[in-house]
Amino acid sequence: MCGFAGIIGNGSCEMSILENMINTLHHRGPDSLGFWFDDTNQVGLSFARLSILDLSSAGSQPMKSNNGKYIIVYNGEVYNHLDLRNEIYNCNFSYNWKGHSDTETLLAGFEIWGIEKTIQKTVGMFAFAVWNTETKILTLGRDRFGEKPLYYGWQGNTFLFASELKAIKKHPNFASRIKTNSVSDFIQFGYIPAPNSIYEGIYKLMPGNLLKIDPTKKSEDFVLKPYWSLIGVALKGINKPFESSEFELINQLENLLVESINSQQISDVSIGSFLSGGIDSSIITAIMQSQSKNPINTFTIGFEEDNYNEAKYAEKIADYLKTDHTEYYVSSKEAQSVIPMLPNLYDEPFADSSQIPTYLVSKLAKKNVTVCLSGDAGDELFGGYNRYIWAQKFLKIPYPLRKISSSVINIFSPEEWDKIYEITKHFIPQKIRLTSPGNKVHKLAGILSINTINEIYTQLVSICPKSENLLINDIDNVNLKKMWETIPANLSPENKMMLIDSLTYLPDDILCKVDRAAMGVSLETRAPFLDHRLADFAWQLPMKYKIRDGQNKWILRQILYKYIPKDLFERPKMGFGIPLDSWLRGPLREWAEELLDESKIEKDGYLNPKKVRQKWEEHLTEKKNWQHQLWNILMFQSWLNKN
């Protein structure tokens, strides 16, 4: 994995500036730096390399095509690049190969097929920038699901682009103007949905898109051209579902997973797997181990707090599979030491608290390997989130009855529901027991009073709903509304939610979290579930293979049963979090008090200081558990302090 940065500037493209920009991305590419500069056209490309394929200088970037037409900087992996090379050979196309990197394969493809057609042939994750020396056009591209980041935008007369915001911010023309819409989105969701960034004029390239820049035609109205559409894939699959037997579909999916995992293990460096003990990471690990003669490397982070500790489950699975397992129990002090790093690690406000254990497990893995596979996207593709099951059930209940039920639930506070649950949980089957039941029940109450699926979804994924009035200038999420409008009304509630999650929450929260945390320690991560051929298959599966009898990820469970006894992984979904509630009342209290100072919040002018203070006091007195809302606020205040 690597990082890149570039400039198209009117008098503001200098080698010293490029050096300053790319030096901020050393963590993404600690092995070497590369530069290409065209003073006549005021274009500069820079690259920080983490060597994965072709460790020799033949894999260095920026890289030029044989005919000199294309100059590329590229961050990612094309897993089928050897197949593409064979296809190039069969075209009777003479290409002077210098090495065996996938970057060189892409350039050869550009010469034969052009950029768009070549990218459509790829299986992989990537972000890239290509300068055409003949047409003087820059093309930016990003992979289908948004595994790899790419920011861009005009700042004055200068066009800037980079793998991370910190590189763009080093250019002297960068104007640090905070975008109010982005603050509103962040406080609501805990992340900033694409295409916006936290800054005015700087955007995230949407997944599955190409963007062409003509430096002579400066315009903020960027024209994106999709080369792949997840909505198109989903609609095609839903309208033409599989009619095969259960046995055939289980075997087909298993074969696709084996193929994807094998292709993603191609590397010239050491490789391992994150293992949480949940279904998704377990199935990736189990198949990896089944394909290896030697024990594979697996990594898990544990916490002393039992409700947040998945390490004990991961250890049992690792023992059963006989992997070379490394686990590390993190103290609260050690986990908290990561917090000051977060504003710089993520560049913009980001509040998924699992960012902390994700960083720590990446740091642990990097001691032994350079590449790690993960189970990300299993939830979005195979119905893993509880909200999909809830949506099925909610809409079957008459609306008047739902409203009455909501009022009854709200009679008791989340903490009172926690106490009720503790008394009664022994009568509840183990596999459907909940963590943080009080919060979940109150979230349920909020949903029961809503009538449409898009409103239900927004309520489910909103950490700080608009009704909380935490912001002085709150703005509706226009992009989310537009996205809902692109989804046909006749889809089932579950399919709508899975599709929206895959378009927003997956790239902008999950994949962002993993990329920055792992690249912060120079570790490459790969997600076998994000092979787009697997996505094609998943969307052709009828819903009964994803959610059945109130159980999610049904088909994945059937595959995992072949590798691991069910009692090792059949348990309530935990998530990958930290004990925020108690930490905020204890060891993090002093840090939080400083950031939540009313006078400072009022001076900053974004948040309502009275509302924020009320939540903080209610949390401290245990009247309510506002851990997630407070974390959003604290991450924003922490970022604001550093920026």
N, C-alpha and C positions, 0 to 999 in steps of 0.2 A: 504494500500500500504506500501511497505517496501523497504529495501535495504540490499544487502549482499555483502560480499567480502571473497575471499579465496586465499589460497596459496598451491601449491605443490612445495616444495623447498628442495634442497640439502644442508641442514645445515642452510637455511635461513628462516625456518618456526618456528617462535617463538610466544608465546602468546602475548608478549608485542607489536610485530609488527602487529599482527591481531587486537589488541585493537586500535592501532594508525590508521589502515586502516578503521575500522568500525566507529570510532568516527567522521570521516569526513562525514558520511551518517546519522547523527543524525536527520537531517531535513526530511529524508525519513521515519524514524521510531523512533519517539520520545518517544514511550511508554515503550520499554524495549530493552535490549541487550542480545544476546545469543552467546555461543561459543561451538565448538566441536573441539577437537584436538587429533591427532594420532601421537605421537612422533616417533613411530617406522617407519611409512611410510612417515613421514614429510608432513602430510596433515592437513590443518586447515580451518575451516569454521566459519564465523561470521555473525551475523544477527542483524539488527535494525528493530524493529517491530512497525508498525502502526496498531493497532487492529481494524479490520473491522468485521470479522466473528469469533465467539467464543472468547470473550474477556478474557476468563479465561486463566490460565497458561497451560491448555491442548492444546492451540493453539500456544504455544511458539516454536521457532525454534533456532538452527537446531533441526530437528525432526528425530527420528529413527523409522524405520518400526518395526512391531512386531517381525519378525524373525531376526532383527538386521543386515540384509543384506544391507539396503539402509539408507543413511544419506542425508537429503535434506535441502537446503535453497532455498526459493521460494518467489518470489515477484509477486503478481498478484491476480486474482480472477478467479476461475472456476465456471461459473454461473450455470452449470448443475451438480454440484457435488452431489446434493441429488439424482438425477436420477442415477448417477454412483453408489452411495451407494446402491440403490435398486437393481441395476444390480449385484453388488457384493453379496448382500444377496441371490439373486436367483441362484448364482453359488454354493450354499451350501459351501461357504468358511467361515471358522470360523476365525473371526478377533476380537481381543480384543480392541474395540473402547474406546478411552480415552476422546474424546470430539466430537464436531461437526464442526471442521474446514475443509476447502477444502484441506488443506495441508495433513491432515491425510487420506483423501479420495484418493489422488494421490498415497500415499505410499502403501495403500491397493491394488490399481490397479496395481502398479508396481510388487507386489508379485504375483498377479494372471496372468496378461497379459504381463508383461514386460513394459519397459519405453515407447518405440515407440508406441505400440498399445494403451496404456493408453492415451497418449497425442493425438492420432488421435481421440479418443472418446470425448475429451473435447470441450466445448464451453467456450471460455474465453480469457483473456489476461494474459501473464505471461513471466517471465524469471526465470530459475532455474539452480541449480547445484546439482548433485546427485553423491555421492561417493559410489561405490560398495565395501563393505568391503571384499568380497570374491575374486572378479577378480582384485581388486585394479585399477579399471578404473573410471575416472571421466567423467560424461556426462553433457554437457551444453545444454540447450534448450531455444528457444524463440518462442513466439506466432506467429500465421500465418501472421499477418500484421506488427508486430514490434511495438506494443503499449508500451511494456516495454523494457528498454535498458539492454544490456549486453556486456561488454568489456572483452577482454581476450588477452593473448599473453605471449610468453617466453621473459624473460629479464635475459640474462645469463643462468644459470642453474635452474632458478626459473620460474614456470608457475603461472601467476597471473590472477585473474578474479574478476570482481566487477560490480555493477549496474551503477557506474559512474567512470569516469577517476580519480577523486580526490582521491579515495581510493587506486587505483593502484599506484598513484604517491607517496604515503606515504611509499611504500616498499623501503628499502635502495638499492635494486638492480635495481630500475627503472632508465633507461637512458633517459634523456629528449632530445631526438633527433627528431627534427621537420622533417616531411616527405614532401619533395618538391612537390610531386604530389598532396598532400592534400591541400597545400597552393594554388596551381593552380586551383584545383576544387572549393575551397572555394571562391576565388575572382570571379570566373565565375558564381557560382550558389548561393552563400550566405550561403551554408552549405556544409558539407563534406559527400559525398555519401558513404554508406557502400560498401564493408567491411572495408574501410580504416578509421583510426582515424587521428588526427593531428600528432601522434607520430609514429616513426618507430617501427615496431614489435608489435604494439598494434592494435587490430582489433575490429570491431563490429560484433557480430554474426548476420548472415543474418536471416530475418524473415522466419518462417516455417522450420527451420533447427535444427538438433541435431549435436553436435560435441563431439566426444569421445577422451579423452586424456589418453594415456598410459605413465605414468611418466618415464618409462624405455626407451622410444623411442622418445627422444626429436627431434622435427622436426618443421620447419616453414611451411612445406607443409601440412597444416591442411586439414583433410578430412571431409567435410560436408556431412551430409545425410539428404536430404529433406524428411519430413514426410507429406508435403502438398505443392502443387504448384499452385500459382495464375495463372500462364500461362496455366497450364493444365486445371484449372477450366474455364478460359476465352475461350480457344479453344473448350472445350466440349460444353459450352453454346452457342457459336457463331455457331457451326456446327449443333446444335440441338435446335433451338430457339423455344420459346413457340408459339403455334398456337391458344391459347385461345382468347376469346373476350376481348375487352378493359375493360368491366365491371368486368369480372372474374379476370383479371390481377391486376386491381386496388385494388380489395378486397383481393386478395392473398397477395399482398405486404403490405397492411394495417395490415392484420392479422400477418404477419411475424414481422412487426415493433412493434405491440402490444406485441407479445410474447417476442421479444428481450428486449424491454424496461421493461417489467414486471420482466424478469429474472435478469436484471441488477439493479433492485431496491431492491433485496434481500440483507439485511445488518442489522447488529446489532447496527448501529450508524445512525445519522441523514443524510438525503440525499436531494439534490436539483438539479437545472438545470441552466446552462448558457443560457441566452436569449439575442441574439443580435438583434432580429427582422427580421433576414433573414429566408429563407425557411427552412434550415436544423435544426437550433436550435428551430424554431417555431413549427415544426412538432413533434420534440422530446418532447418539453414542453407541447404541446396541448394533446398529447396522455398520457403523465404522468398525467396531470390534469384530463383527462377523466377517468382514472383508480383509482383516489383518491377521497375519501369522503371529505377530508380536503384540503384547499389551499396548494399547493406545494410551496417550496421556489425557487424563481428565482432571478438571479443576472445579473446586467448590469453595465458597465462602460461608462460614457459619457465624451465628450470633449466640451469645449466652441466653438471651431472651427466647424462651421456648416457642412463643407464638410467631416468631420471625425466623426461626431456624430451620432451614431445609437441608442442612448439611447431613443430618442424621439419616434422612431418606436417601440422599445421594450416595452416602457411604455404603449402604446396603446394596444398592444397585451396582455400584462399582465393584464391590466384593463378588456379587453374583456373576458379573460379566468378566471379572478378572482383569480390569484395566489397571494401569499404573496411575493410581489416584493420589492427588494432592489436595488436602483440605487445610483451611486456615481459619481459626476462630479469631474474629476481630473484636477487640475491646471497644467500648463506646468512645474512649478517648482517641483511639486510632481512627475510627470512622469519622469522628468529628474533625480530625485534622485535615480531612479532605475538603471540608466546607469552604475554607478561604480560597481554594483553588478553583471553585466552580465558575465564578464569573469569567475568568480567563479561559477556562477549558471549553466553555460553551459559547463564549463571545456575546451572546444575547441572553436575556432572561430565559431560564429553563428550570422547571420545578417538578420533574418526575423524580421523587426522592430515591427511587431505585438507581439513580445515577451514581450514588455513593457505593453500594455494593458492586455495581457493574464496573466501576473504576478499580475497586480493590481486587476483584477476581481477575480482571485484565492484568493488573500489576503482578498478581500471583502467577498467572500463566506465562507472562513474558519472561520470567526467570528460566523457563524450560523450553518454550516454543516461540515461533515467530508468527504462526497462523493458528487461529482457533475457529472451529465450527460452532454454530449456535442453533437453537431451535426457534428463532424468531420467525413470525408470520404463520405459525401453525394455528394460532387462535383465529386470525382473520380469515384464513382460507377454509378452515374446517369447523367453524362454529364454536370456538372455545370459550368465549366470554359469557358470563352468566346473563348479561343483558339480552342476549339472543333468546334465551329460554324465557326470561321474564316477559319479553315483548310478545312471545307466543301466547302466554297466559293472560297478560293484562287485557289485551284487546278482545278477549272472549267474555270478559266480565262487563255487564252493562255499565255505562258511564255513571249514572246516578249512584249505583251501588259502590263504585270505585271511590267516588267523592266522600261518601259516608265512611268508608273504611279508612280513608286518609285522615279524616278528622279524629277517628278513634285512636289510630296509631299515635298521633301527635299529642295525645293526652300525657304520654310518658316520654321523658327525655331519653336520648341515646344511652346515657349511663344507667338509667333505670331499666331499660331493655336489656343491657348487658347483665345486670343482676338477675333479671327474670330468666335470661338464657342460661346462666350458670346453674340455676336451680333445676331447670328442666332439660338440660342438654343430654342427660343420661338416658332420656327416653327417645332421643333422636338418633337415627342410624348414623354410624361414623362417617359414611361416605357423603352425607349431605350436611354435616356440621359446618358452621360458619366461623370465620375469624372476623373480629370487629362487628358483631351482630347488631349492636345498637345503631351504628352509623348506617349499615345496610338497610335496616328496617325504616329509618327515617328517610333515606333516599327513596325507598319504596313508596313511602307516604307521599312524597313530592310528585312521583310519577303517576300514582293512582288518580291524581286530580287533573291530569292532562288528557286530551282527547285524540290527538293525531300522532302518528308514528315519528314524524320529524321533530315534533315538540318533545315527545317522550325521549327520543335519542339525545337531543340537545341537553335535556335535563339530566340524563344518565351520565353524560360525559363532561358536564360542567362542574368543575370543582367549586367555583364561585359564581353561582347563577346571577344573572343581571338583576334579579329582584333584591339581591343583597345590598345594592347601591354602594359598593365599596369605592367606586371611582367617582371623581368629581365630574369628569366629562366621559360618560360611558357611551359607546357606539356599538350598534348592532353589527354582528359578523356578516357582512355582505357576501363574502366569498363562500361561506358555508351555505347560505341561502341559495346562491347561484348553483352550487354543486347539487343541492337537493333537487333543483329544477331540471337538471340534466338526467335525473334518474326516473325512468318510467313509473307512473303511479300504480301500474298493475302488478308490480313485483311484491312478493311477500314481505312482511315487516322484517323477518330475519335476513333475507337477501339484501334489502335496502341498507340495513345497519352494517352488515358485513362489508358491503361495497363502500359505504362512506368511511368506515374504519380503515379500509385498505387504501383509500385515497387521501386520508388526512392523518389520523392517529398513527398509523403504521410508519409512514415516511417522516412525519414531522416530530413525533415523539419517540417511538421505539427505535427506529433506525438511526435517528439523530443521536439519541442517548448512547447507543452502542458504539457508533462510529467515533464520537468525540472521546468517550471514556477509553476505548481501546487504543485509538491513535495517540491519546495523551501519553501512553507508555510505549508507542511504536509497535503495537500489535495489530496485525491484520485479522479481521473477522469475516467469516463467510456464512451465509444462511441458505442451506440447501432447499428449504421450502420455497425460496424465492426464484427458483428456476421457473421461467415463465411457462414452460411446458407443464409443470406441475399445477400452475394456476389455471391453465386451460382445462386440465383434468378436473380440478376441484370444482370449477364452475359448471361442469356438466353433470356433477353428482347430484341426484335428487336430495332434498333436504333430509330425508329419513336416514341417509348415510352419515350425516353430520350431527344431527340432534335427534335422539330417539328415546322415548320414555323418560324425558326430563334429563337425559345424560348427553353431554356434549362430546364432540370429537369421537363419535362412535366408531368410525372406520379406522381411525388411527389407533384406537384401543385394540381393535381386532388384530392389527398388525403387531402391536407391541406384545400382545399375549403370546406370540410365537417366540419371542426372545426373552421375556422376563415374566415371572409369576405375577399375577395381578395384585396379590396382596402387598407387593413391593411399591406399587405406584397408585393404587386406587385409594384416593383420599381427597378431601376438599381442596380446591384450588387456593393456594396461599398468596401467590404473587411474590415479588422479589423486593421486599421493602426493609425499612429500618423502624425501630420503635420510637417514632417521632413524638408521639403523644407524651410519653414519660420523659424523653430527653428535653423537650421544650420546657417542661416543668422543673427539670433538674439541671443537668450539666450544660444545656444550651440556653438557660434562662438569661444569664448576664448578656450573652451575645445578642439574643433576641430583643432584650429590653433596650439596648442601645439603638438597634435598627428601627424599633417601633416607637421611638420617642415622638410624641405628638408634635412638638415644635418643628422637628426636622421634616416630618411627613407633610406638615402644613406648608413649610417653606418650599419643598420640592414641587408641590402643586398637582400631584397626580391622584393621590388617594385621599379618602375622607378620614381624617385623623380620629374623629369621634367614633366612627364605626369600627375602625381597626382596633382602637383601644378597648372598645367594648368586647370584641372577640377575644382579645388577649387576656383580659381579666376573667372572662367566663371560662377560658381554658385553664388558667392558673388555678382557679377555685374548683375546677372539675365539675362546674355546672354543665358545661358542654365540651365535647371533644372537637376542637376546630383545627386539628393538626394539619390537615391538607390545605385548608384555606390560608392558614397562617404561613405554611411553607411557601405557597405562591407569593404572598406578600413579602416574606423575608428574602426570597430569592430575587425579587424585583428590587427591593431596597439594597440588598448586597451588591447586585449588579450596578445599580445607580451610583452607589458609593465609589465603585472602582472605575466607573466610566464617565 
